[in-house]
């Protein structure tokens, strides 16, 4: 919204509210709106735009009648760029939207006990606000109330607080430890984003953690989440670069995407037993993640869920797993892949660039393997597929080196199926899965030819051959 439109909006808003309250009055400092029948007055504006200190009166006398000042109007004292101190009388019960917004030099505020709600944008952009005393009966801090308050060192949290709204403390610099009151059940979207708090302690009855509610807290070392949490929304803890350990609540009704994305130092996660899916990008770019155990009933791992987890060298795939999403383990540096029977789908690029992998076994339940699923893994020596009918394999499913040198092991009698199947036919060595030395091809014409254990001509130090004349197995 442009400044001109904002000014028009404020003027129109003030006009409408003036009509609803009745009459207006001015003294040397303030412009008031007042209601003759209900006997109260509201601060609408101040004439002293360059003032450093401002004291709001508890009452104003108009035509011999005393009206208590109970309200501070919307944007009434906003944009007072030199204001450092304001005194609000105990008579005030309501402070409306944006009342002190953009008071860049304001340093401290004590809000009267009768105020129960901090309205939208009430103190937003008070860049030097260091201390705020919240009223003892406060129930809600609304949208953007303290957004961009970059200097807050002292703040009390009334036990009556039940709601912290969207952007309430977005980009505000709060004390290192924040203990949310026990009565607060919902923390909304971006409420504490980029606050540089080191530790949040959440109340025992908390229900909802909103989208990006605790994202981008660069100094955050931990969050204590109670078991009462039912919803963790998208990006809730995104970009907290020094958090190392996370214990999730035992029962979660819903978890969004990218909840822990880009937690660079995250190393250890205890997953919730109630979740049957790992949503998209949950741990994307968690570069230090080494250890996570998923419960056996997890059925799906979403797109990019563990992508770029460079230190995730071991991973136990849940026994109930059905689907692995696009790029789920791309660049995860796994050393082995033990896929469970029952898995049906492996997404495109799911295991791309896990260069430590030397073998892959595809369960017979798999029906589709996406494009590039195992590409950029040049050290794969054996690919074993347990299904006689070749699963669909997308383009460049494996690395060129894998196609050229790895042994593709398939059920006995199904070799021809794989030699004729799209993409599978790129394997140069397609052999039946059997046991013992019978896998080695005989060469009656050249009894000095050596093979490795997978039936490929071998040049390495340890070699095996079948001497067709002596009918003996020779190892060199």
C-alpha positions in Angstrom: 0.0 0.0 0.0 1.4 3.4 -1.0 1.8 6.2 1.5 -0.9 8.2 -0.2 -3.4 5.3 -0.1 -2.5 4.6 3.5 -3.1 8.2 4.4 -6.5 8.2 2.7 -7.3 4.9 4.4 -6.4 6.4 7.8 -8.4 9.5 7.2 -11.5 7.6 6.0 -11.2 5.2 9.0 -11.0 8.1 11.4 -14.0 9.8 9.7 -16.1 6.6 10.0 -15.2 6.0 13.6 -15.8 9.7 14.4 -19.3 9.3 13.0 -19.9 6.4 15.3 -18.6 8.2 18.5 -20.4 11.5 18.1 -18.3 14.6 18.4 -14.8 16.0 18.3 -12.7 18.3 20.4 -9.2 19.8 20.4 -6.9 21.1 23.1 -3.3 22.3 22.8 -1.9 18.8 22.4 -4.6 16.4 21.2 -7.6 16.0 19.0 -10.3 13.9 20.6 -13.5 12.2 19.6 -16.1 11.9 22.4 -19.4 10.3 23.1 -21.8 12.5 25.1 -24.3 9.7 26.0 -21.7 7.1 27.0 -19.4 9.7 28.6 -16.0 8.6 27.2 -13.3 10.1 24.9 -10.8 8.8 22.5 -7.4 10.2 21.4 -7.6 10.7 17.6 -4.4 12.6 16.9 -1.8 14.9 18.3 -0.8 18.3 17.0 2.8 18.0 18.3 4.4 15.8 15.7 8.0 16.5 16.8 7.4 15.9 20.5 9.8 13.7 22.5 7.7 13.1 25.6 3.9 12.6 25.6 1.5 12.3 28.5 -2.0 11.1 27.6 -4.5 12.6 30.0 -6.9 10.4 32.0 -9.8 12.7 31.3 -10.7 15.7 29.2 -13.2 18.4 30.2 -15.5 19.6 27.4 -18.1 22.3 28.1 -17.8 21.7 31.8 -18.3 17.9 31.4 -15.5 15.5 32.3 -15.0 12.6 29.9 -12.6 9.8 30.8 -10.1 9.0 28.1 -10.6 5.2 27.5 -9.3 4.7 24.0 -6.4 5.5 21.8 -7.6 5.6 18.2 -6.3 3.7 15.1 -2.9 5.2 14.0 -3.6 8.1 16.4 0.0 8.5 17.6 1.8 6.8 14.7 4.8 8.3 12.9 6.0 10.4 15.8 9.6 9.8 14.8 11.1 11.7 17.8 8.9 10.3 20.5 10.9 8.5 23.2 8.5 8.3 26.2 4.8 8.0 26.4 2.6 7.8 29.5 -0.7 6.0 29.2 -3.2 6.5 32.0 -5.0 3.6 33.8 -8.3 4.8 32.4 -7.4 3.5 28.9 -9.1 0.2 28.1 -8.5 0.0 24.3 -5.5 0.8 22.1 -6.5 0.5 18.5 -4.7 -0.7 15.3 -1.3 0.9 14.6 -1.7 3.4 17.4 2.1 3.8 18.0 3.4 2.3 14.8 6.6 3.9 13.3 7.5 5.7 16.5 11.2 4.9 15.8 12.7 6.4 19.0 10.1 5.1 21.5 12.1 3.3 24.2 9.6 2.0 26.8 5.8 1.5 27.3 3.6 0.4 30.2 0.2 -0.7 29.0 -2.7 -0.2 31.5 -4.1 -3.3 33.2 -7.6 -2.8 31.7 -6.3 -3.4 28.1 -7.0 -7.0 27.2 -5.9 -7.0 23.5 -2.8 -5.5 21.8 -4.3 -4.6 18.4 -2.8 -5.2 14.9 0.5 -3.3 14.2 0.0 -1.4 17.5 3.8 -1.0 18.1 5.2 -2.2 14.8 8.4 -0.5 13.6 9.2 0.9 17.1 12.8 0.2 16.3 14.3 1.3 19.7 11.6 -0.1 22.0 13.6 -1.8 24.7 11.0 -2.5 27.4 7.3 -3.3 27.2 5.1 -4.0 30.2 2.1 -6.0 29.1 -1.1 -5.8 31.2 -1.9 -8.5 33.7 -5.3 -9.3 32.0 -4.0 -9.5 28.4 -5.6 -12.3 26.4 -4.3 -11.7 22.8 -1.4 -10.1 21.0 -2.7 -9.5 17.5 -1.2 -9.4 14.0 2.1 -7.6 13.7 1.7 -5.9 17.1 5.5 -5.8 17.8 6.8 -6.5 14.3 10.3 -5.0 13.7 10.8 -4.0 17.3 14.5 -4.6 17.0 15.6 -3.7 20.5 13.2 -5.5 23.0 15.2 -6.7 26.0 12.5 -6.8 28.6 9.0 -8.2 28.2 6.7 -9.9 30.6 4.3 -12.6 29.6 0.9 -12.5 31.4 -0.5 -15.8 32.5 -3.9 -14.8 30.9 -2.4 -14.7 27.4 -4.2 -17.2 25.0 -3.3 -16.1 21.5 -0.2 -14.8 19.7 -1.3 -13.7 16.3 0.4 -13.6 12.8 3.7 -11.7 12.6 3.2 -10.6 16.3 7.0 -10.5 16.9 8.2 -11.0 13.4 11.8 -9.7 13.2 11.7 -8.4 16.7 14.7 -8.9 18.9 13.5 -10.6 22.1 15.2 -11.9 25.2 17.3 -15.1 24.9 14.8 -17.2 26.8 11.1 -17.0 26.0 8.6 -19.0 28.1 5.1 -18.8 26.5 2.4 -18.7 29.2 0.5 -22.0 29.9 -2.8 -20.6 28.7 -1.6 -19.9 25.2 -2.8 -22.6 22.8 -2.1 -21.2 19.4 0.9 -19.5 17.9 0.1 -18.2 14.5 1.9 -17.6 11.2 5.4 -16.1 11.5 4.6 -15.0 15.1 8.3 -15.4 16.2 10.1 -15.5 12.9 13.6 -14.1 13.0 13.7 -13.1 16.6 17.1 -14.5 17.5 15.7 -16.1 20.7 18.0 -18.9 21.9 15.4 -21.1 23.6 11.6 -21.3 23.4 9.6 -23.2 26.1 6.1 -23.9 24.9 3.1 -24.4 27.2 1.9 -27.8 28.1 -1.5 -27.3 26.4 -0.3 -25.8 23.1 -2.3 -27.0 20.1 -1.1 -25.3 16.9 2.3 -24.0 15.7 1.6 -21.9 12.6 3.4 -21.5 9.3 6.9 -20.2 9.9 6.1 -19.5 13.5 9.6 -20.1 14.7 11.5 -19.9 11.4 14.8 -18.1 10.8 15.9 -17.8 14.4 19.6 -17.9 13.8 20.6 -18.2 17.4 17.9 -20.8 18.4 19.5 -23.8 20.1 16.3 -25.6 21.1 12.5 -25.8 21.3 10.7 -27.7 24.0 7.5 -29.0 22.3 4.8 -30.5 24.5 2.8 -33.6 23.6 -0.3 -31.6 23.3 0.8 -30.1 19.9 -1.6 -31.3 17.2 -0.7 -29.2 14.2 2.8 -28.1 13.0 2.3 -26.0 9.9 4.6 -25.5 6.8 8.1 -24.1 7.4 7.4 -23.9 11.2 11.1 -24.3 12.1 12.7 -23.4 8.8 16.2 -22.0 8.7 17.2 -22.4 12.4 20.8 -22.9 11.6 22.3 -24.0 14.9 19.6 -26.3 16.3 21.1 -29.8 16.8 18.4 -32.0 18.3 14.6 -32.2 17.9 12.2 -34.4 19.8 8.8 -34.3 18.2 5.5 -34.7 20.1 4.3 -38.3 20.4 1.0 -37.5 18.7 0.6 -35.0 15.9 -2.6 -34.7 13.9 -1.0 -32.9 10.9 2.5 -31.7 9.9 3.1 -29.5 6.9 5.9 -29.3 4.4 9.5 -28.1 5.0 9.0 -28.0 8.8 12.7 -28.5 9.6 14.2 -27.5 6.2 17.6 -25.8 6.2 18.4 -26.5 9.8 22.1 -26.8 9.0 23.3 -28.3 12.3 20.4 -30.6 13.0 22.0 -33.9 13.8 19.5 -36.0 15.7 15.7 -36.4 15.4 13.2 -38.4 17.3 10.2 -38.8 15.0 6.6 -38.7 16.1 4.9 -42.1 16.4 1.6 -40.8 15.1 2.8 -39.7 11.7 2.6 -42.2 8.8 4.3 -39.9 6.2 7.4 -37.7 6.0 6.1 -34.6 4.2 7.8 -32.9 1.3 11.2 -31.2 2.1 10.9 -32.0 5.8 14.7 -32.2 6.2 15.8 -30.7 2.9 19.3 -29.1 3.3 19.8 -30.4 6.9 23.4 -31.0 6.1 24.5 -32.4 9.4 21.7 -34.8 9.9 23.1 -38.2 10.8 20.5 -40.1 12.7 16.7 -40.5 12.5 14.6 -43.5 13.2 11.1 -43.7 11.6 8.4 -45.9 13.0 7.6 -49.1 11.1 4.1 -47.8 10.1 5.4 -44.9 7.9 4.1 -45.5 4.4 5.5 -42.6 2.4 8.6 -40.4 2.2 7.8 -37.1 0.4 9.7 -35.3 -2.4 13.1 -33.9 -1.3 12.4 -35.1 2.3 16.1 -35.9 2.9 17.7 -34.2 -0.1 21.1 -32.7 0.5 21.4 -34.4 3.9 25.1 -34.9 3.2 25.9 -36.8 6.4 22.9 -39.2 6.4 25.0 -42.3 5.7 22.7 -44.8 7.2 18.9 -45.0 7.0 16.5 -47.7 8.1 13.6 -47.8 5.7 10.3 -48.5 7.5 8.8 -52.0 6.8 5.4 -50.5 5.8 6.9 -48.0 3.3 5.0 -47.8 0.0 6.3 -44.8 -1.9 9.5 -42.8 -2.0 9.1 -39.3 -3.6 11.0 -37.3 -6.1 14.6 -36.6 -5.0 13.8 -37.9 -1.6 17.4 -38.9 -0.9 19.2 -36.9 -3.6 22.7 -36.1 -2.4 22.2 -37.8 0.9 25.5 -39.9 0.9 23.9 -43.2 1.9 26.3 -46.2 2.0 23.6 -48.8 1.4 19.9 -49.1 0.5 17.8 -51.9 2.0 14.3 -51.3 0.5 11.4 -53.1 2.1 9.1 -55.6 0.4 5.8 -53.8 -0.1 7.4 -50.7 -1.6 5.7 -49.9 -4.9 7.1 -46.7 -6.3 10.6 -45.0 -6.3 10.4 -41.4 -7.5 12.6 -39.6 -10.1 16.1 -38.9 -8.8 15.2 -40.5 -5.5 18.7 -41.8 -4.8 20.7 -39.6 -7.2 24.3 -38.8 -6.2 24.7 -41.2 -3.2 28.2 -42.1 -4.5 29.0 -44.5 -1.7 26.4 -47.1 -2.7 27.8 -50.3 -4.2 24.7 -52.4 -4.5 20.9 -52.0 -4.9 18.2 -54.6 -4.4 14.7 -53.8 -5.8 11.9 -55.7 -4.1 9.4 -57.6 -6.3 6.6 -55.3 -5.1 8.1 -52.3 -6.9 6.2 -51.4 -10.1 7.8 -48.1 -11.1 11.2 -46.5 -10.8 11.4 -42.8 -11.9 13.8 -41.0 -14.2 17.3 -40.8 -12.9 16.4 -42.6 -9.7 19.9 -44.1 -9.2 21.9 -41.9 -11.5 25.3 -40.4 -10.5 26.1 -43.4 -8.4 29.2 -44.7 -10.3 30.3 -47.3 -7.8 27.3 -49.5 -8.0 28.5 -53.0 -8.9 25.3 -55.1 -8.5 21.7 -54.3 -9.1 19.4 -57.1 -8.1 15.7 -57.0 -9.1 13.4 -59.6 -7.6 10.6 -59.2 -10.1 10.3 -61.4 -13.2 8.3 -58.7 -15.1 10.6 -55.6 -15.3 9.3 -52.6 -13.4 8.9 -49.4 -15.4 12.3 -47.7 -15.3 12.5 -44.0 -16.3 15.2 -42.6 -18.6 18.7 -42.6 -17.2 17.5 -44.6 -14.2 21.1 -45.6 -13.5 24.5 -44.0 -14.2 26.2 -44.8 -17.5 29.0 -46.6 -15.7 26.5 -48.8 -13.9 24.9 -49.8 -17.2 28.4 -50.6 -18.6 29.9 -52.5 -15.8 27.5 -53.5 -13.1 25.8 -56.9 -13.0 22.0 -56.8 -13.2 20.7 -59.9 -11.3 17.1 -60.9 -12.2 15.0 -64.0 -11.5 15.9 -67.1 -13.4 14.2 -67.3 -16.8 13.4 -63.5 -16.9 16.7 -62.4 -18.5 15.1 -62.0 -21.9 12.4 -59.8 -20.4 15.0 -57.4 -19.1 17.0 -57.5 -22.3 13.9 -56.4 -24.2 12.6 -53.9 -21.7 13.1 -50.1 -22.2 16.1 -48.8 -20.2 16.8 -52.1 -18.5 18.3 -53.3 -21.9 21.1 -50.7 -21.3 22.7 -53.1 -18.8 25.6 -55.0 -20.5 25.6 -57.8 -18.0 22.1 -59.3 -17.3 22.4 -62.6 -15.3 19.9 -64.9 -13.5 19.9 -64.9 -9.8 21.0 -68.3 -8.6 23.3 -69.6 -5.9 26.8 -71.0 -6.0 29.3 -71.2 -8.8 26.7 -72.3 -11.3 26.3 -68.6 -12.1 29.7 -68.5 -13.9 29.6 -69.1 -17.6 31.6 -71.9 -19.1 34.0 -71.2 -21.9 34.9 -74.5 -23.6 37.0 -72.8 -26.2 39.2 -70.9 -23.8 39.7 -72.6 -20.5 42.1 -69.9 -19.3 39.4 -67.2 -19.2 38.7 -65.8 -15.7 35.4 -64.4 -14.3 34.3 -62.6 -11.2 31.6 -63.8 -8.9 29.0 -62.1 -11.0 29.9 -63.8 -14.3 31.8 -60.9 -15.8 35.3 -61.2 -17.3 37.6 -60.3 -14.5 41.0 -58.6 -14.4 41.3 -57.9 -10.6 43.6 -59.7 -8.3 41.1 -62.4 -7.2 39.6 -64.4 -10.1 37.6 -67.6 -10.6 37.4 -69.8 -13.6 35.9 -73.2 -14.6 38.3 -75.6 -16.2 36.0 -77.4 -18.6 38.5 -80.1 -19.3 39.3 -81.0 -15.7 35.9 -80.0 -14.4 37.6 -78.1 -11.6 37.0 -74.6 -10.2 40.3 -72.6 -10.1 40.8 -69.5 -8.0 43.7 -67.2 -8.7 
